[in-house]
Amino acid sequence: MRIDRVAEDIHVFISGIYAQVTATVLTTPAGAIVVDTLPLPIESREIVSFIEDQLGPNSVRYVVYTHHHADHVYGAYLFPEAEVIAHDRCRRILATAGQASLQRARRETPALAEVSLRLPDITFDEEMSLHLAHRSLNLFHTPGISPDGISVMVADEKVLIAGDTVMPIPHIVRGDYEQLIETFERIKALQPNFVVQGHGDVLLKGEVNESIDSSIAYLHAIVERVQDLVRQGAPPKKLKEIDIEECGKSRIPLDGLVSRLHLDNLVALYRTFRQS
């Protein structure tokens, strides 16, 4: 696992095991805030050890879920002393379907056997503020990838922790591409100095607008191409001819996983447009 320091006492942990998923730790004299937790105990425990080395045991005050996906929430049980914060919808989704999803995941991944699901203790709808020692965080709803998605702006450093809202390629299988484009425009207006993506490398200030503009252009491109196929009555197998790089995204990031995510997007759009 790689650890990137993006500002004083703000560290980003990037998984070396699962899809370069990220977690962010903010340490203060009053305790730590952990934003997302990584899915596998072996890596989540590295975060625990890091915080204990900095602040001592049982020093995490808050864990924030950017959304309900397993790779962002499964490590929260390792911080029993912390209160968990998320969007209202995140709690509803986890309360309804989270336990069944975890049971399925345990069957597929034995390393998850010890994981226990934690529901959020504190939830909000549109926006909330969180203050701890010298840190002031603004948590706000950023739908598009999922209906419960939130992002976290660390005010003094202008570090935006975006969860899966920002990734090397947008993944809209369970989302709404129009909402996501609106969210992207909102993020650009914030002019962050750094963006912590849900997966992959941290974006530096000079990369943020270029990356977001690329994602907006990508969404417009795949929507147009899939709509054309549906209008022509083309079969789903034709989706494989829509090349990711012709839509403006590289096939290299996330060790090539982006190509699979791209095809997922195309299939989801095809089904949507066929039904409309």
C-alpha positions as CSV (number, residue, x, y, z in Angstrom):
1,M,0.0,0.0,0.0
2,R,1.2,3.5,-0.9
3,I,0.9,6.5,1.5
4,D,0.8,10.0,0.0
5,R,1.1,13.1,2.1
6,V,-1.0,15.8,0.5
7,A,-0.8,18.4,3.3
8,E,0.2,18.8,6.9
9,D,-1.3,15.9,8.8
10,I,-3.4,14.7,5.8
11,H,-2.4,11.3,4.4
12,V,-3.9,9.3,1.6
13,F,-3.7,5.5,1.6
14,I,-3.9,3.8,-1.8
15,S,-4.6,0.1,-1.8
16,G,-2.1,-2.2,-3.5
17,I,-4.5,-5.1,-3.4
18,Y,-7.9,-3.9,-4.6
19,A,-8.4,-1.4,-7.5
20,Q,-6.2,1.3,-6.0
21,V,-9.1,2.3,-3.7
22,T,-8.2,5.2,-1.3
23,A,-8.7,6.1,2.3
24,T,-7.7,9.5,3.8
25,V,-6.5,10.2,7.4
26,L,-6.5,13.6,9.0
27,T,-4.7,13.8,12.3
28,T,-5.1,16.5,14.9
29,P,-4.2,17.0,18.5
30,A,-7.8,16.2,19.4
31,G,-7.9,12.9,17.4
32,A,-8.2,11.7,13.9
33,I,-10.8,11.7,11.1
34,V,-10.8,8.8,8.6
35,V,-12.6,9.2,5.3
36,D,-13.3,5.8,3.8
37,T,-11.6,2.7,5.2
38,L,-10.5,0.3,2.5
39,P,-12.1,-3.1,2.1
40,L,-9.6,-5.7,3.4
41,P,-8.5,-6.0,7.0
42,I,-4.9,-6.5,6.2
43,E,-4.7,-3.0,4.7
44,S,-7.2,-1.3,7.0
45,R,-5.0,-2.4,9.9
46,E,-2.1,-0.5,8.4
47,I,-4.2,2.6,8.8
48,V,-4.9,1.7,12.4
49,S,-1.2,1.3,13.1
50,F,-0.3,4.5,11.4
51,I,-2.8,6.5,13.5
52,E,-1.7,4.7,16.7
53,D,1.9,5.7,16.0
54,Q,0.9,9.3,15.5
55,L,-1.7,9.7,18.3
56,G,-2.0,6.6,20.3
57,P,-4.7,3.9,20.5
58,N,-8.4,4.6,20.2
59,S,-7.9,8.1,18.9
60,V,-10.1,8.2,15.9
61,R,-13.0,10.5,16.5
62,Y,-14.9,10.2,13.2
63,V,-15.1,7.8,10.3
64,V,-16.8,9.3,7.1
65,Y,-18.3,7.1,4.4
66,T,-18.3,8.8,1.0
67,H,-20.9,6.3,-0.1
68,H,-22.1,2.8,0.7
69,H,-19.8,0.6,-1.5
70,A,-18.1,-2.2,0.3
71,D,-14.5,-1.1,-0.6
72,H,-15.1,2.2,1.2
73,V,-16.9,1.0,4.4
74,Y,-15.7,-2.5,5.4
75,G,-12.8,-1.3,7.5
76,A,-14.9,0.9,9.9
77,Y,-15.3,-1.9,12.5
78,L,-11.6,-1.5,13.3
79,F,-12.4,2.0,14.7
80,P,-15.1,1.1,17.4
81,E,-14.3,4.3,19.3
82,A,-15.3,6.5,16.4
83,E,-18.7,7.9,15.3
84,V,-19.5,7.1,11.7
85,I,-20.9,9.9,9.4
86,A,-22.6,9.4,6.0
87,H,-25.5,10.6,3.8
88,D,-29.0,9.7,4.9
89,R,-29.4,7.4,1.9
90,C,-26.1,5.6,2.7
91,R,-27.5,4.5,6.1
92,R,-30.8,3.4,4.5
93,I,-29.0,1.4,1.8
94,L,-26.6,-0.3,4.3
95,A,-29.5,-1.0,6.8
96,T,-31.5,-2.6,4.0
97,A,-29.0,-4.5,2.0
98,G,-25.6,-4.2,3.6
99,Q,-25.6,-7.3,5.7
100,A,-26.7,-9.6,2.8
101,S,-24.0,-8.0,0.6
102,L,-21.4,-8.7,3.3
103,Q,-22.4,-12.3,3.6
104,R,-22.1,-12.8,-0.1
105,A,-18.7,-11.0,-0.1
106,R,-17.5,-13.3,2.8
107,R,-18.2,-16.4,0.7
108,E,-16.2,-15.0,-2.2
109,T,-13.4,-13.5,-0.1
110,P,-12.5,-15.4,3.0
111,A,-10.3,-12.5,4.2
112,L,-13.6,-10.7,5.0
113,A,-14.7,-13.3,7.6
114,E,-13.9,-11.0,10.5
115,V,-15.5,-7.9,9.1
116,S,-18.7,-6.6,10.8
117,L,-20.8,-3.9,9.1
118,R,-21.1,-0.6,10.9
119,L,-24.1,1.6,10.1
120,P,-23.6,5.4,10.3
121,D,-24.3,7.1,13.6
122,I,-24.7,10.6,12.2
123,T,-26.3,11.4,8.8
124,F,-27.2,14.4,6.8
125,D,-29.0,15.3,3.6
126,E,-27.4,18.1,1.7
127,E,-24.5,19.5,3.7
128,M,-22.9,19.5,7.1
129,S,-19.9,20.9,8.8
130,L,-17.4,19.0,11.0
131,H,-14.8,20.7,13.3
132,L,-12.0,19.0,15.1
133,A,-9.1,21.0,16.6
134,H,-7.8,23.2,13.8
135,R,-9.6,21.3,11.1
136,S,-12.9,22.5,9.5
137,L,-14.5,20.1,7.0
138,N,-17.5,20.7,4.8
139,L,-19.4,17.5,3.9
140,F,-21.8,17.8,1.0
141,H,-24.0,15.7,-1.3
142,T,-22.4,14.9,-4.6
143,P,-24.7,12.5,-6.5
144,G,-24.1,10.9,-9.8
145,I,-22.0,7.8,-9.2
146,S,-24.5,6.8,-6.5
147,P,-27.5,8.5,-4.9
148,D,-25.8,8.6,-1.5
149,G,-22.4,10.0,-2.7
150,I,-20.8,12.8,-0.7
151,S,-17.5,14.7,-0.9
152,V,-15.4,16.3,1.9
153,M,-13.7,19.6,1.5
154,V,-10.9,20.3,4.0
155,A,-11.4,24.1,4.2
156,D,-8.0,25.5,5.1
157,E,-6.0,23.3,2.7
158,K,-8.6,23.1,-0.1
159,V,-8.2,19.4,-0.3
160,L,-11.3,17.7,-1.7
161,I,-11.9,14.1,-0.8
162,A,-14.3,13.1,-3.5
163,G,-14.8,9.3,-3.1
164,D,-15.9,7.6,-6.3
165,T,-17.4,10.8,-7.6
166,V,-13.9,11.5,-9.1
167,M,-12.1,8.5,-10.6
168,P,-9.8,8.0,-13.6
169,I,-13.0,7.1,-15.5
170,P,-16.6,7.8,-14.3
171,H,-18.5,4.7,-13.4
172,I,-22.3,5.3,-13.8
173,V,-23.7,1.8,-13.7
174,R,-25.8,2.6,-10.6
175,G,-25.7,6.3,-11.1
176,D,-27.1,9.2,-13.2
177,Y,-24.8,10.7,-15.8
178,E,-26.7,14.0,-15.9
179,Q,-26.4,14.4,-12.1
180,L,-22.8,13.5,-12.3
181,I,-22.0,16.3,-14.9
182,E,-23.8,18.8,-12.6
183,T,-21.6,17.5,-9.7
184,F,-18.5,17.9,-11.8
185,E,-19.3,21.5,-12.5
186,R,-19.8,22.1,-8.8
187,I,-16.4,20.6,-8.0
188,K,-14.7,22.7,-10.6
189,A,-16.2,25.8,-9.1
190,L,-14.6,25.0,-5.7
191,Q,-11.1,25.2,-7.3
192,P,-9.5,22.6,-4.9
193,N,-5.8,22.4,-4.6
194,F,-5.9,18.6,-4.5
195,V,-8.6,16.0,-5.2
196,V,-8.4,12.6,-3.6
197,Q,-10.0,10.3,-6.0
198,G,-12.0,7.2,-4.9
199,H,-9.5,5.1,-6.8
200,G,-6.1,6.0,-8.2
201,D,-3.6,8.8,-7.7
202,V,-4.3,12.1,-6.0
203,L,-5.0,14.9,-8.5
204,L,-2.8,18.0,-8.2
205,K,-4.2,21.5,-8.7
206,G,-3.0,21.7,-12.3
207,E,-4.7,18.4,-13.1
208,V,-8.1,18.9,-11.6
209,N,-9.9,20.9,-14.3
210,E,-8.3,18.8,-17.1
211,S,-9.4,15.6,-15.5
212,I,-12.9,16.7,-14.8
213,D,-13.3,18.2,-18.3
214,S,-12.1,14.9,-19.7
215,S,-14.7,13.0,-17.6
216,I,-17.5,15.3,-18.8
217,A,-16.4,14.9,-22.4
218,Y,-16.2,11.1,-21.9
219,L,-19.8,11.0,-20.6
220,H,-21.1,13.0,-23.5
221,A,-19.2,10.8,-26.0
222,I,-20.5,7.4,-24.6
223,V,-24.1,8.7,-24.3
224,E,-24.0,9.8,-28.0
225,R,-22.5,6.6,-29.3
226,V,-24.8,4.3,-27.3
227,Q,-27.8,6.3,-28.4
228,D,-26.7,6.0,-32.0
229,L,-26.5,2.2,-31.6
230,V,-29.9,2.0,-30.0
231,R,-31.5,4.1,-32.8
232,Q,-29.9,1.8,-35.3
233,G,-31.3,-1.3,-33.6
234,A,-27.8,-2.7,-33.2
235,P,-27.3,-5.7,-30.8
236,P,-25.4,-5.3,-27.5
237,K,-22.3,-6.9,-28.9
238,K,-21.6,-3.8,-31.0
239,L,-20.9,-2.0,-27.7
240,K,-17.4,-3.6,-27.7
241,E,-16.6,-1.6,-30.8
242,I,-16.8,1.7,-28.8
243,D,-13.2,2.2,-27.9
244,I,-12.4,3.8,-24.6
245,E,-9.6,6.0,-26.0
246,E,-11.8,7.2,-28.9
247,C,-14.1,8.5,-26.1
248,G,-11.2,10.4,-24.5
249,K,-10.0,8.2,-21.7
250,S,-6.8,6.1,-21.4
251,R,-7.1,2.4,-20.9
252,I,-4.0,2.3,-18.6
253,P,-5.1,3.6,-15.1
254,L,-6.0,1.2,-12.3
255,D,-3.9,-1.5,-13.9
256,G,-6.3,-1.7,-16.9
257,L,-9.5,-2.0,-14.8
258,V,-10.8,1.1,-16.5
259,S,-11.5,-0.9,-19.7
260,R,-14.0,-3.1,-17.8
261,L,-15.6,-0.1,-16.1
262,H,-16.0,1.5,-19.6
263,L,-17.8,-1.6,-20.9
264,D,-20.0,-1.6,-17.7
265,N,-21.0,2.0,-18.5
266,L,-21.9,1.2,-22.1
267,V,-24.0,-1.8,-21.1
268,A,-25.9,0.2,-18.5
269,L,-26.6,3.1,-20.9
270,Y,-27.7,0.6,-23.6
271,R,-30.2,-1.0,-21.2
272,T,-31.5,2.5,-20.1
273,F,-32.0,3.8,-23.6
274,R,-33.6,0.6,-24.9
275,Q,-36.2,0.9,-22.1
276,S,-36.9,4.6,-22.7
